[in-house]
Amino acid sequence: MPARTGSLELKLEAILFAGGTPLSVKELTEKAGESDFRAVQRALRHLVRTYSSRQTSLEIRRVGDRYALQVREEFLPSVHSVQPIEIPPRTLKSLTLIAYHQPMLQSVLVKMVGEYAYQEVAELQSFGLIRAEPKGSTLELTTTGRFAEYFGIGSNRPEQIREFLAKKLGLPVAPDGAPSAALSEPTGPEGPPEPDAPAAPAPVEPA
């Protein structure tokens, strides 16, 4: 590996670590002070392969058109046992939409809340609150058992989560249990009610 490529890889690794959120090739190119995005793309591909071949709890993961340095999924339970979850209002809104409409395609979430949905999905995955499985050219999003536990819901079944959210947010429930249109627009509620836990943020009311 040429010294130049190796140096750029280390720089990108440091930026991803310090950034804490997924970054696009354009953003990484600017932050690294580079003029050629193709060199950044090559360095990123090599960095992804390097992490894949290492015995490490971290990975470089592509999220939409962005890249993130994050904990591998199998090590998330260990991290969550010592790291409290603090969910920003914008991320909480995306989580509400996913929980209410699950299984939900990431491409649909992007249409509802905008491009930042890619970052929100990555963060919610890192919290262990959602799963994201490949579905065609996008991802299918569902909540995890940790989501039900965190919000004090007695079941992880989508229909019961939907009923819980509808009741807490005062939304109408269709007779057949279908999702309400009230959560189908980007201007919907900020998120589900917060659990009674010291580490949790203050309650978020619907917009």
N, C-alpha and C positions, 0 to 999 in steps of 0.2 A: 504494500500500500504506500503510495507516495506520501512524503512528509506533509505536503500541503493539504491533501485530503484528510489525513489523520488529525491535523491541527483544526481544520474546519469541523470535523466530527465532534471533537472535544468542545469546541465553542457552541455548537448546536445543542449538545447534551446539556451544557451549563445553562443555556437560555431556556430550554424546555423544563429543566429542574426549577429554575428560579421563577419562571412564568407561572407555573401552577395551573395553567389552563391550555387547552389545545390551541396551536398556532398554525396558520397557513404557511405555505412555502414563501409567499410574498412577505409575510410578517417576519419570518425567520431570516429571509434574505436581508431585509432592512435592519433588523436588530443585530445581525452578525456583521453589518457594514460591508456586505458583498455587493457586487454589481451584476454578477451572473447567476441567475436563479437556477440554471442547469447544474452548476457546481454544487449548489445547496441540495438539489434533488438527488444527485449522485451520492453525496455524503449521507443524506437521510436514509437512502436505501441500504447503504452499507451499515449504518448505525442500527437499523432495524434487524438486519441479519446478525450483527454482532450480539445484540441483546437476546435474540432467539437462540443463539448457540451457547450462551452463558448459563451457569447455574446461579441464577439471581431471582429475587422476588419482584424485580421491576421489569417493565417492558416498554418499548416504544410502539405505540399503537396508532394506526391511522383512523381518524374519526371524521368521516365525510371527506372534506378536502383539507383537513387539519391533522396535525400530529401532536401526541401527548405522551409525556413520560409518566407512567402510573404503575401502581401495584398490580401484580398479576391477580386474576380473579380468585385463584385458590388460596391466596394469602389475605384476602380482604377480611374474613372473620377475625383474624388475629389483630389486624389494624383497628377494626371497629371496637374491639374490646377495650382499647385504651384511648381511642379518639372519638370524642363526642361529635355528633352531627349538628352543624349549624347551616340550615338551608336558607339562602337568600330568597327574598320574595319572588324574583323573576324565575328562579329555578323551581320554586314551590308551585308556581303557576303551571309550568311545563309538567311537573310531576302529577298535578291534579288532572290535567288533560289525558296523560298517559293512563293513569289509574282508572279514570272514568270511561275511557273509550277502548281500553285494552281488549284483545290484542290490537295495537296501533302501529301503523307503519311510520317510520321516521320521516319519510317523505311527506306524509300527511301533517305531521307535527310541524315540519318546516313551513308548510303553506299556512298553518294557523298562527305561528308565533314568529316566523322569520328565520334568517340564517343562523341566529345565535342558538337555535335548537340543537345544532351539532355539539356545541360546547355544553349545553345543559344535559344532554344525554350522557356525555362522557363523565360529567360530574356526578350524576345520579347513579351511574354504574360504579363509580369509585366509592360511593356511599353504600353500595350494596342494596339499593332500594329498587332497582329495575334490572331486568335481563334484556339483552339486545342480541337477537339471533338473526343471521343472514336470511333474507327473504327476497329473492330475485336480485335486483340492483340496489336494494335498500336494506333496512333492518326492521325486524318486528319487535316491538317493545311491550313488555309485560312487567308487572310488579313482582316482587319476591316476598318470601315469608318475612323478611326483615321489615318490609314496608308495613305489613299488617301488624307486626309486633310494635313498631315504632309509633304508629298512630292508634294503637289500642283497639284494633279491629279483630273480632273473634274468628275470622275466616280469611283465607287468601283467595277465595273463589271470586272471580270478577263480578258476578251479579250481586254478591253480598257487599263487596267494596263499593259498587255503584249505589246500592241502596244506602249505605253508610254516608257517602258523600252527598247524595241527594238530600238526606235528612238533615245533615249538619249545615249544608249551604242553602237549605230552603228551596230546592229545585223540584219541579214536578217529575213524578216517576210515571213513565208510560205503562199502561196495563200489561203489555207483553214484556216489560223489563228492558225495553230498548233504551239506549242512551238518550238523554234529553238534549234538545237543540241548544239549550242554554249554555252548554259548555263547548259549543262548536265554533265560537268566534274568538279571535285574539283578545277581545276586550272582556273576557270572562273573569271569574274570581281569581284572586291571587294564589289560592291554594287551600288544601284541606286544613282543618283545625289542628293545632299543635297538641302533642301529648303532654300530660302533666309530668314533666321531667326537668330537673335542674339544668341540664345541658341544652335543653331545647330553646329555640328563640321564642319571642313573644307571640301570642296568637295572631293569626292573619285573618282579617275579615274579608268576605267577598267584596269585589269592587262594585 
